[in-house]
Amino acid sequence: MLPVRYNLCMSNLTRRDRESRAFALTMTTGGLGLASVVTFALLIFGVGSFGIFLLLLIGTIVSLMALRTTMKR
């Protein structure tokens, strides 16, 4: 995978950098979303922890918001 430079100001990113960032955020969001669903299923069966589920859910939401910001441009 190509190294991705994350800048706070996205106005100076090249198209390739934005594409790499979008790909990384898509993979991260998908992975966190899948982990949230699995943890929720384990929580229903009484095996999982609500704290872990909550942390994964917050991580998924933050990652999704960053992805939406990247995709606006």
N, C-alpha and C positions, 0 to 999 in steps of 0.2 A: 504494500500500500504506500502511496506517496505521502510524504510528510505534509501535514496541514498546519499552516500558520494561523493562529486565532488572534485576531486583533479586535480591540474593543470598538474601533471605528471601522465599519465594513465598507466605507465608501472608497477606500483605496485598494480593495481586493480585486485581483484579476478574475476573469471568468473561470479559469482553471481552479483558483483557490476557492471560489464560491462553490464550484462543482464538487470539489473534494470535501469541503465542509458539509454540504448538503448530503453527500453520500454517507459520511461518518455519522451525522446526526440521524439519518434515516435508519442506519443499522443500530445505533444506540437506542433510538425510540422503539424500534421493533423488539429488540432484545429485552428492554425494560418492560415493555407492554406484555410480552410473553411471560416473563418472570412474574409480573403482577398477577396475571391470570392463573398461573400454576400455584402461586402462593395463596391466592384467594380460594382456589379449589381445596388446597390442603387445610386452609383455615376452616372451611365448611366441614371437612371430615374430622376436625379436631386435632390435626397434627401440626399445623403451622402457627405462626405468631402474628398477631395483629400489628405489632410494631414494625416488623419486617415488611409486611404488606403495605403499610402506610408509607414507609420510606421509599419503597419501589414505586408506589403510585405518585408520590411527589416528584421523584426523579423522572418518571415518564412524562408528567405534565410540564416540567421545566424543559426537558429535551424537546418536547413537541412545540412549545412556544418558541424555542430557539430555532427549530426547523422552519416554522412558519415565518419567522423574521427573515431567515435566509432565503426562503422561496419567494418572498415578495418582490425581490429585485429582478 
